[in-house]
Amino acid sequence: MSAPYPPPPPAPSNDRTTLWGVLGIVIGLICCWPLGLLFAFLSFREARKVGKQPTLAYIAFACCAIGIIWNIIYAANR
């Protein structure tokens, strides 16, 4: 008697929620907060579509807010 073969492992998923969220955090903090806001919005929308928690999108929105405040302070002290 031989045991049946185990099912094949699932194919890797395309996790765009994490991708957009991480891009929003990094770009929102480092260089361009408007582009970070776009990536945060894309992460939020993708998380809602697939039923995941939009935690990275919220963090990306916060990082963009920090970027905006940083730019205002920088421009005021010039």
Secondary structure as UniProt FT lines:
FT   HELIX           16..30
FT   HELIX           33..50
FT   HELIX           55..76
//
